[in-house]
Amino acid sequence: MSWTEEKVAKLKELWGKGNTASQIAEIIGGISRNAVIGKAHRLNLSAKIKTRTATSNESFENSILNKNAKIKRGRRSRFKSLIIEKDFEPENPKQLEELDENSCKWPIGHPNESDFYFCGRSSLKDFSYCKLHLLYAYQPKGKKDDSSEKEEVPDFIEKKIKTG
């Protein structure tokens, strides 16, 4: 592929009009997009003048706020049903070798201790934990940061922790 004076003139004309490198390559024919970009660079052609119009900051901020609101609503509603339920199945202590894909993999104790085990309750679909441990593992955003302050633990969860 060689650049003739005619092709270079066409490149300069189309480049100035704001055509993309792909469009220019297609119009001239017989050259690739990368060849157009390389030649434009060697000719020191200015950067593209026609660019996409940027969205205003206001509309950008509004779209971010709407997106965040949807995420928060989705996350809350996702675990709301778990918080309402108060009847958790009893713990089914299992060792690592006994775990399967339907077992809660929440560790109880320290791995170096002899009485270490995993919860073993039935895990929820698409999660590694049972209903109770899911409440601990997936806290709403901002809740983890505030956990340094002592929060009241509902009585039914406190009883389940003690019996577990």
Contact map, one row per residue, 1 for C-alpha under 8 A:
11100000000000000000000000000110000000000000000000000000000000000000000000000000000000000000000000000000000000000000000000000000000000000000000000000000000000000000
11110000000000000000000000000000000000000000000000000000000000000000000000000000000000000000000000000000000000000000000000000000000000000000000000000000000000000000
11111011000000000000000000000000000000000000000000000000000000000000000000000000000000000000000000000000000000000000000000000000000000000000000000000000000000000000
01111111000000000000000000000000000000000000000000000000000000000000000000000000000000000000000000000000000000000000000000000000000000000000000000000000000000000000
00111111100000000000000000000000000000000000000000000000000000000000000000000000000000000000000000000000000000000000000000000000000000000000000000000000000000000000
00011111110000000000000000000000000000000000000000000000000000000000000000000000000000000000000000000000000000000000000000000000000000000000000000000000000000000000
00111111111000000000000000010000000000000000000000000000000000000000000000000000000000000000000000000000000000000000000000000000000000000000000000000000000000000000
00111111111100000000000000000000000000000000000000000000000000000000000000000000000000000000000000000000000000000000000000000000000000000000000000000000000000000000
00001111111110000000000000000000000000000000000000000000000000000000000000000000000000000000000000000000000000000000000000000000000000000000000000000000000000000000
00000111111111000000000000010000000000000000000000000000000000000000000000000000000000000000000000000000000000000000000000000000000000000000000000000000000000000000
00000011111111100000000100010000000100010000000000000000000000000000000000000000000000000000000000000000000000000000000000000000000000000000000000000000000000000000
00000001111111110000000000000000000000010000100000000000000000000000000000000000000000000000000000000000000000000000000000000000000000000000000000000000000000000000
00000000111111111000000000000000000000000000000000000000000000000000000000000000000000000000000000000000000000000000000000000000000000000000000000000000000000000000
00000000011111111110000100000000000000000000000000000000000000000000000000000000000000000000000000000000000000000000000000000000000000000000000000000000000000000000
00000000001111111111100100000000000000000000100100000000000000000000000000000000000000000000000000000000000000000000000000000000000000000000000000000000000000000000
00000000000111111110000000000000000000000000000110000000000000000000000000000000000000000000000000000000000000000000000000000000000000000000000000000000000000000000
00000000000011111110000000000000000000000000000000000000000000000000000000000000000000000000000000000000000000000000000000000000000000000000000000000000000000000000
00000000000001111111000000000000000000000000000111000000000000000000000000000000000000000000000000000000000000000000000000000000000000000000000000000000000000000000
00000000000001111111101100000000000000000000000000000000000000000000000000000000000000000000000000000000000000000000000000000000000000000000000000000000000000000000
00000000000000100111111100000000000000000000000000000000000000000000000000000000000000000000000000000000000000000000000000000000000000000000000000000000000000000000
00000000000000100011111110000000110110000000000000000000000000000000000000000000000000000000000000000000000000000000000000000000000000000000000000000000000000000000
00000000000000000001111111000001100000000000000000000000000000000000000000000000000000000000000000000000000000000000000000000000000000000000000000000000000000000000
00000000000000000011111111100000000000000000000000000000000000000000000000000000000000000000000000000000000000000000000000000000000000000000000000000000000000000000
00000000001001100011111111110000100100000000000000000000000000000000000000000000000000000000000000000000000000000000000000000000000000000000000000000000000000000000
00000000000000000000111111111111100100000000000000000000000000000000000000000000000000000000000000000000000000000000000000000000000000000000000000000000000000000000
00000000000000000000011111111110000000000000000000000000000000000000000000000000000000000000000000000000000000000000000000000000000000000000000000000000000000000000
00000000000000000000001111111000000000000000000000000000000000000000000000000000000000000000000000000000000000000000000000000000000000000000000000000000000000000000
00000010011000000000000111111110000000000000000000000000000000000000000000000000000000000000000000000000000000000000000000000000000000000000000000000000000000000000
00000000000000000000000011111110000000000000000000000000000000000000000000000000000000000000000000000000000000000000000000000000000000000000000000000000000000000000
10000000000000000000000011011111000000000000000000000000000000000000000000000000000000000000000000000000000000000000000000000000000000000000000000000000000000000000
10000000000000000000000011011111101100000000000000000000000000000000000000000000000000000000000000000000000000000000000000000000000000000000000000000000000000000000
00000000000000000000010010000111111100000000000000000000000000000000000000000000000000000000000000000000000000000000000000000000000000000000000000000000000000000000
00000000000000000000110110000011111110000000000000000000000000000000000000000000000000000000000000000000000000000000000000000000000000000000000000000000000000000000
00000000000000000000100000000001111111000000000000000000000000000000000000000000000000000000000000000000000000000000000000000000000000000000000000000000000000000000
00000000000000000000000000000011111111100000000000000000000000000000000000000000000000000000000000000000000000000000000000000000000000000000000000000000000000000000
00000000001000000000100110000011111111110000000000000000000000000000000000000000000000000000000000000000000000000000000000000000000000000000000000000000000000000000
00000000000000000000100000000000111111111000000000000000000000000000000000000000000000000000000000000000000000000000000000000000000000000000000000000000000000000000
00000000000000000000000000000000011111111100000000000000000000000000000000000000000000000000000000000000000000000000000000000000000000000000000000000000000000000000
00000000000000000000000000000000001111111110000000000000000000000000000000000000000000000000000000000000000000000000000000000000000000000000000000000000000000000000
00000000001100000000000000000000000111111111100000000000000000000000000000000000000000000000000000000000000000000000000000000000000000000000000000000000000000000000
00000000000000000000000000000000000011111111100000000000000000000000000000000000000000000000000000000000000000000000000000000000000000000000000000000000000000000000
00000000000000000000000000000000000001111111100000000000000000000000000000000000000000000000000000000000000000000000000000000000000000000000000000000000000000000000
00000000000000000000000000000000000000111111100000000000000000000000000000000000000000000000000000000000000000000000000000000000000000000000000000000000000000000000
00000000000000000000000000000000000000011111110000000000000000000000000000000000000000000000000000000000000000000000000000000000000000000000000000000000000000000000
00000000000100100000000000000000000000011111111000000000000000000000000000000000000000000000000000000000000000000000000000000000000000000000000000000000000000000000
00000000000000000000000000000000000000000001111110000000000000000000000000000000000000000000000000000000000000000000000000000000000000000000000000000000000000000000
00000000000000000000000000000000000000000000111110000000000000000000000000000000000000000000000000000000000000000000000000000000000000000000000000000000000000000000
00000000000000110100000000000000000000000000011111100000000000000000000000000000000000000000000000000000000000000000000000000000000000000000000000000000000000000000
00000000000000010100000000000000000000000000011111100000000000000000000000000000000000000000000000000000000000000000000000000000000000000000000000000000000000000000
00000000000000000100000000000000000000000000000111110000000000000000000000000000000000000000000000000000000000000000000000000000000000000000000000000000000000000000
00000000000000000000000000000000000000000000000111111000000000000000000000000000000000000000000000000000000000000000000000000000000000000000000000000000000000000000
00000000000000000000000000000000000000000000000001111100000000000000000000000000000000000000000000000000000000000000000000000000000000000000000000000000000000000000
00000000000000000000000000000000000000000000000000111110000000000000000000000000000000000000000000000000000000000000000000000000000000000000000000000000000000000000
00000000000000000000000000000000000000000000000000011111000000000000000000000000000000000000000000000000000000000000000000000000000000000000000000000000000000000000
00000000000000000000000000000000000000000000000000001111101100000000000000000000000000000000000000000000000000000000000000000000000000000000000000000000000000000000
00000000000000000000000000000000000000000000000000000111111100000000000000000000000000000000000000000000000000000000000000000000000000000000000000000000000000000000
00000000000000000000000000000000000000000000000000000011111110000000000000000000000000000000000000000000000000000000000000000000000000000000000000000000000000000000
00000000000000000000000000000000000000000000000000000001111111000000000000000000000000000000000000000000000000000000000000000000000000000000000000000000000000000000
00000000000000000000000000000000000000000000000000000011111111100000000000000000000000000000000000000000000000000000000000000000000000000000000000000000000000000000
00000000000000000000000000000000000000000000000000000011111111110000000000000000000000000000000000000000000000000000000000000000000000000000000000000000000000000000
00000000000000000000000000000000000000000000000000000000111111111000000000000000000000000000000000000000000000000000000000000000000000000000000000000000000000000000
00000000000000000000000000000000000000000000000000000000011111111100000000000000000000000000000000000000000000000000000000000000000000000000000000000000000000000000
00000000000000000000000000000000000000000000000000000000001111111110000000000000000000000000000000000000000000000000000000000000000000000000000000000000000000000000
00000000000000000000000000000000000000000000000000000000000111111111000000000000000000000000000000000000000000000000000000000000000000000000000000000000000000000000
00000000000000000000000000000000000000000000000000000000000011111111100000000000000000000000000000000000000000000000000000000000000000000000000000000000000000000000
00000000000000000000000000000000000000000000000000000000000001111111110000000000000000000000000000000000000000000000000000000000000000000000000000000000000000000000
00000000000000000000000000000000000000000000000000000000000000111111111000000000000000000000000000000000000000000000000000000000000000000000000000000000000000000000
00000000000000000000000000000000000000000000000000000000000000011111111100000000000000000000000000000000000000000000000000000000000000000000000000000000000000000000
00000000000000000000000000000000000000000000000000000000000000001111111110000000000000000000000000000000000000000000000000000000000000000000000000000000000000000000
00000000000000000000000000000000000000000000000000000000000000000111111111000000000000000000000000000000000000000000000000000000000000000000000000000000000000000000
00000000000000000000000000000000000000000000000000000000000000000011111111100000000000000000000000000000000000000000000000000000000000000000000000000000000000000000
00000000000000000000000000000000000000000000000000000000000000000001111111110000000000000000000000000000000000000000000000000000000000000000000000000000000000000000
00000000000000000000000000000000000000000000000000000000000000000000111111111000000000000000000000000000000000000000000000000000000000000000000000000000000000000000
00000000000000000000000000000000000000000000000000000000000000000000011111111100000000000000000000000000000000000000000000000000000000000000000000000000000000000000
00000000000000000000000000000000000000000000000000000000000000000000001111111110000000000000000000000000000000000000000000000000000000000001000000000000000000000000
00000000000000000000000000000000000000000000000000000000000000000000000111111111000000000000000000000000000000000000000000000000000000000001000000000000000000000000
00000000000000000000000000000000000000000000000000000000000000000000000011111111100000000000000000000000000000000000000000000000000000000000000000000000000000000000
00000000000000000000000000000000000000000000000000000000000000000000000001111111100000000000000000000000000000000000000000000000000000000000000000000000000000000000
00000000000000000000000000000000000000000000000000000000000000000000000000111111111000000000000000000000000000000000000000000000000000100000000000000000000000000000
00000000000000000000000000000000000000000000000000000000000000000000000000011111111100000000000000000000000000000000000000000000000000000000000000000000000000000000
00000000000000000000000000000000000000000000000000000000000000000000000000001111111110000000000000000000000000000000000000000000000000000000000000000000000000000000
00000000000000000000000000000000000000000000000000000000000000000000000000000011111110000000000000000000000000000000000000000000001100100000000000000000000000000000
00000000000000000000000000000000000000000000000000000000000000000000000000000011111111000000000000000000000000000000000000000000000000100000000000000000000000000000
00000000000000000000000000000000000000000000000000000000000000000000000000000001111111000000000000000000000000000000000000000000000000000000000000000000000000000000
00000000000000000000000000000000000000000000000000000000000000000000000000000000111111110000000000000000000000000000000000000000000000000000000000000000000000000000
00000000000000000000000000000000000000000000000000000000000000000000000000000000001111110000000000000000000000000000000000000000000000000000000000000000000110000000
00000000000000000000000000000000000000000000000000000000000000000000000000000000000011111000000000000000000000000000000000000000000000000000000000000000000000000000
00000000000000000000000000000000000000000000000000000000000000000000000000000000000011111100000000000000000000000000000000000000001100000000000000000000000000010000
00000000000000000000000000000000000000000000000000000000000000000000000000000000000000111110000000000000000000000000000010000000000000000000000000000000000000000000
00000000000000000000000000000000000000000000000000000000000000000000000000000000000000011111000000000000000000000000000010000000000000000000000000000000000000000001
00000000000000000000000000000000000000000000000000000000000000000000000000000000000000001111100000000000000000000000001110000000000000000000000000000000000000000001
00000000000000000000000000000000000000000000000000000000000000000000000000000000000000000111110000000000000000000000001110000000000000000000000000000000000000000000
00000000000000000000000000000000000000000000000000000000000000000000000000000000000000000011111000000000000000000000111110000000000000000000000000000000000000000000
00000000000000000000000000000000000000000000000000000000000000000000000000000000000000000001111111100000000000000000111100000000000000000000000000000000000000000000
00000000000000000000000000000000000000000000000000000000000000000000000000000000000000000000111111100000000000000001110000000000000000000000000000000000000000000000
00000000000000000000000000000000000000000000000000000000000000000000000000000000000000000000011111100000000000000000110000000000000000000000000000000000000000000000
00000000000000000000000000000000000000000000000000000000000000000000000000000000000000000000011111100000000000000000000000000000000000000000000000000000000000000000
00000000000000000000000000000000000000000000000000000000000000000000000000000000000000000000011111110000000000000000000000000000000000000000000000000000000000000000
00000000000000000000000000000000000000000000000000000000000000000000000000000000000000000000011111111111100000000000000100000000000000000000000000000000000000000000
00000000000000000000000000000000000000000000000000000000000000000000000000000000000000000000000001111110000000000000000000000000000000000000000000000000000000000000
00000000000000000000000000000000000000000000000000000000000000000000000000000000000000000000000000111110000000000000000000000001000000000000000000000000000000000000
00000000000000000000000000000000000000000000000000000000000000000000000000000000000000000000000000111111000000000000000001111001000000000000000000000000000000000000
00000000000000000000000000000000000000000000000000000000000000000000000000000000000000000000000000111111100000000000001111100001110000000000000000000000000000000000
00000000000000000000000000000000000000000000000000000000000000000000000000000000000000000000000000100111110000000000011111100001110000000000000000000000000000000000
00000000000000000000000000000000000000000000000000000000000000000000000000000000000000000000000000100011111000000000011100000001100000000000000000000000000000000000
00000000000000000000000000000000000000000000000000000000000000000000000000000000000000000000000000000001111100000000011100000001100010000000000000000000000000000000
00000000000000000000000000000000000000000000000000000000000000000000000000000000000000000000000000000000111111000001111000000000000000000000000000000000000000000000
00000000000000000000000000000000000000000000000000000000000000000000000000000000000000000000000000000000011111000001111000000000000000000000000000000000000000000000
00000000000000000000000000000000000000000000000000000000000000000000000000000000000000000000000000000000001111101011100000000000000000000000000000000000000000000000
00000000000000000000000000000000000000000000000000000000000000000000000000000000000000000000000000000000001111111001000000000000000000000000000000000000000000000000
00000000000000000000000000000000000000000000000000000000000000000000000000000000000000000000000000000000000011111101100000000000000000000000000000000000000000000000
00000000000000000000000000000000000000000000000000000000000000000000000000000000000000000000000000000000000001111101000000000000000000000000000000000000000000000000
00000000000000000000000000000000000000000000000000000000000000000000000000000000000000000000000000000000000011111111000000000000000000000000000000000000000000000000
00000000000000000000000000000000000000000000000000000000000000000000000000000000000000000000000000000000000000111111000000000000000000000000000000000000000000000000
00000000000000000000000000000000000000000000000000000000000000000000000000000000000000000000000000000000000010001111100000000000000000000000000000000000000000000000
00000000000000000000000000000000000000000000000000000000000000000000000000000000000000000000001000000000001111111111110000000000000000000000000000000000000000000000
00000000000000000000000000000000000000000000000000000000000000000000000000000000000000000000111100000000001110100011111000000000000000000000000000000000000000000000
00000000000000000000000000000000000000000000000000000000000000000000000000000000000000000000111100000001111100000001111100000000000000000000000000000000000000000000
00000000000000000000000000000000000000000000000000000000000000000000000000000000000000000011110000000011111100000000111110000000000000000000000000000000000000000000
00000000000000000000000000000000000000000000000000000000000000000000000000000000000000000011110000100011110000000000011111000000000000000000000000000000000000000000
00000000000000000000000000000000000000000000000000000000000000000000000000000000000000001111100000000011000000000000001111100000010000000000000000000000000000000000
00000000000000000000000000000000000000000000000000000000000000000000000000000000000000000000000000000111000000000000000111110000110000000000000000000000000000000000
00000000000000000000000000000000000000000000000000000000000000000000000000000000000000000000000000000111000000000000000011111011111000000000000000000000000000000000
00000000000000000000000000000000000000000000000000000000000000000000000000000000000000000000000000000100000000000000000001111111111000000000000000000000000000000000
00000000000000000000000000000000000000000000000000000000000000000000000000000000000000000000000000000100000000000000000000111110000000000000000000000000000000000000
00000000000000000000000000000000000000000000000000000000000000000000000000000000000000000000000000000000000000000000000000011111000000000000000000000000000000000000
00000000000000000000000000000000000000000000000000000000000000000000000000000000000000000000000000000000000000000000000000111111110000000000000000000000000000000000
00000000000000000000000000000000000000000000000000000000000000000000000000000000000000000000000000001111110000000000000000110111110000000000000000000000000000000000
00000000000000000000000000000000000000000000000000000000000000000000000000000000000000000000000000000011110000000000000001110011111111000000000000000000000000000000
00000000000000000000000000000000000000000000000000000000000000000000000000000000000000000000000000000011000000000000000011110011111111000000000000000000000000000000
00000000000000000000000000000000000000000000000000000000000000000000000000000000010000010000000000000000000000000000000000110000111111100000000000000000000000000000
00000000000000000000000000000000000000000000000000000000000000000000000000000000010000010000000000000000000000000000000000000000111111110000000000000000000000000000
00000000000000000000000000000000000000000000000000000000000000000000000000000000000000000000000000000000010000000000000000000000111111111000000000000000000000000000
00000000000000000000000000000000000000000000000000000000000000000000000000000000000000000000000000000000000000000000000000000000111111111100000000000000000000000000
00000000000000000000000000000000000000000000000000000000000000000000000000000010011000000000000000000000000000000000000000000000001111111110000000000000000000000000
00000000000000000000000000000000000000000000000000000000000000000000000000000000000000000000000000000000000000000000000000000000000111111110000000000000000000000000
00000000000000000000000000000000000000000000000000000000000000000000000000000000000000000000000000000000000000000000000000000000000011111110000000000000000000000000
00000000000000000000000000000000000000000000000000000000000000000000000000000000000000000000000000000000000000000000000000000000000001111111000000000000000000000000
00000000000000000000000000000000000000000000000000000000000000000000000000000000000000000000000000000000000000000000000000000000000000111111101100000000000000000000
00000000000000000000000000000000000000000000000000000000000000000000000000110000000000000000000000000000000000000000000000000000000000000111111100000000000000000000
00000000000000000000000000000000000000000000000000000000000000000000000000000000000000000000000000000000000000000000000000000000000000000011111100000000000000000000
00000000000000000000000000000000000000000000000000000000000000000000000000000000000000000000000000000000000000000000000000000000000000000001111111000000000000000000
00000000000000000000000000000000000000000000000000000000000000000000000000000000000000000000000000000000000000000000000000000000000000000011111111100000000000000000
00000000000000000000000000000000000000000000000000000000000000000000000000000000000000000000000000000000000000000000000000000000000000000011111111100000000000000000
00000000000000000000000000000000000000000000000000000000000000000000000000000000000000000000000000000000000000000000000000000000000000000000011111110000000000000000
00000000000000000000000000000000000000000000000000000000000000000000000000000000000000000000000000000000000000000000000000000000000000000000011111111000000000000000
00000000000000000000000000000000000000000000000000000000000000000000000000000000000000000000000000000000000000000000000000000000000000000000001111111110000000000000
00000000000000000000000000000000000000000000000000000000000000000000000000000000000000000000000000000000000000000000000000000000000000000000000011111100000000000000
00000000000000000000000000000000000000000000000000000000000000000000000000000000000000000000000000000000000000000000000000000000000000000000000001111110000000000000
00000000000000000000000000000000000000000000000000000000000000000000000000000000000000000000000000000000000000000000000000000000000000000000000000111111000000000000
00000000000000000000000000000000000000000000000000000000000000000000000000000000000000000000000000000000000000000000000000000000000000000000000000101111100000000000
00000000000000000000000000000000000000000000000000000000000000000000000000000000000000000000000000000000000000000000000000000000000000000000000000000111110000000000
00000000000000000000000000000000000000000000000000000000000000000000000000000000000000000000000000000000000000000000000000000000000000000000000000000011111011000000
00000000000000000000000000000000000000000000000000000000000000000000000000000000000000000000000000000000000000000000000000000000000000000000000000000001111111000000
00000000000000000000000000000000000000000000000000000000000000000000000000000000000000000000000000000000000000000000000000000000000000000000000000000000111111100000
00000000000000000000000000000000000000000000000000000000000000000000000000000000000001000000000000000000000000000000000000000000000000000000000000000000011111110000
00000000000000000000000000000000000000000000000000000000000000000000000000000000000001000000000000000000000000000000000000000000000000000000000000000000111111111000
00000000000000000000000000000000000000000000000000000000000000000000000000000000000000000000000000000000000000000000000000000000000000000000000000000000111111111100
00000000000000000000000000000000000000000000000000000000000000000000000000000000000000000000000000000000000000000000000000000000000000000000000000000000001111111110
00000000000000000000000000000000000000000000000000000000000000000000000000000000000000010000000000000000000000000000000000000000000000000000000000000000000111111111
00000000000000000000000000000000000000000000000000000000000000000000000000000000000000000000000000000000000000000000000000000000000000000000000000000000000011111111
00000000000000000000000000000000000000000000000000000000000000000000000000000000000000000000000000000000000000000000000000000000000000000000000000000000000001111111
00000000000000000000000000000000000000000000000000000000000000000000000000000000000000000000000000000000000000000000000000000000000000000000000000000000000000111111
00000000000000000000000000000000000000000000000000000000000000000000000000000000000000000110000000000000000000000000000000000000000000000000000000000000000000011111
